[in-house]
């Protein structure tokens, strides 16, 4: 039996993403050469929300893309155990990364392996001037020396607990972040 605790509701997510958007603008001194790239799946929707806030604040149109890390994971999970073929949906980055200050966006930062894979994928596509990381929730327990530059909420967890993010766009449910306790 799993016990579920809400750590962020829709309003808290909205406030966190608004704050993160302002922090991105402040640290990058505006939007010049800025690009937002979401890590599939939920990172894409969070990236879109951040892009929309930044565009609204600055009156700009910041480039946005998505990166699929399936082939870059060192702990790749296979969709078909007989063929051993990974599930790949493809990256969509319709602009050059050269000279860009890229903000990678993901829902939860845990071991750091997803972020490492995303950086590897980006470097195969092009060479941005800078990569920073924005996450909705940072739960700790890093296995790699990776940290988020922009954090919606730090959510300390035990290794036995899980963080689950629900977003309207992909889950058809109200926005929320949960800790699932065993």
Rosetta blueprint (number, residue, H / E / L):
1 X L
2 X L
3 X E
4 X E
5 X E
6 X E
7 X E
8 X E
9 X E
10 X H
11 X H
12 X H
13 X H
14 X H
15 X H
16 X H
17 X H
18 X H
19 X H
20 X H
21 X H
22 X H
23 X H
24 X H
25 X H
26 X H
27 X H
28 X H
29 X L
30 X L
31 X L
32 X L
33 X L
34 X E
35 X E
36 X E
37 X E
38 X E
39 X E
40 X L
41 X L
42 X H
43 X H
44 X H
45 X H
46 X H
47 X H
48 X H
49 X H
50 X H
51 X H
52 X H
53 X H
54 X H
55 X H
56 X H
57 X H
58 X H
59 X L
60 X L
61 X L
62 X L
63 X E
64 X E
65 X E
66 X E
67 X E
68 X L
69 X L
70 X H
71 X H
72 X H
73 X L
74 X L
75 X L
76 X L
77 X L
78 X E
79 X E
80 X E
81 X L
82 X L
83 X L
84 X L
85 X E
86 X E
87 X L
88 X L
89 X L
90 X L
91 X L
92 X E
93 X L
94 X L
95 X L
96 X L
97 X L
98 X L
99 X L
100 X L
101 X E
102 X E
103 X E
104 X E
105 X E
106 X E
107 X E
108 X E
109 X E
110 X L
111 X L
112 X L
113 X H
114 X H
115 X H
116 X H
117 X H
118 X H
119 X H
120 X H
121 X H
122 X H
123 X H
124 X H
125 X H
126 X L
127 X L
128 X L
129 X L
130 X E
131 X E
132 X E
133 X E
134 X E
135 X E
136 X E
137 X E
138 X E
139 X L
140 X L
141 X L
142 X L
143 X L
144 X L
145 X L
146 X L
147 X L
148 X L
149 X L
150 X E
151 X E
152 X E
153 X E
154 X E
155 X L
156 X L
157 X L
158 X L
159 X L
160 X L
161 X L
162 X E
163 X E
164 X E
165 X E
166 X E
167 X L
168 X H
169 X H
170 X H
171 X H
172 X L
173 X L
174 X L
175 X L
176 X E
177 X E
178 X E
179 X E
180 X E
181 X E
182 X L
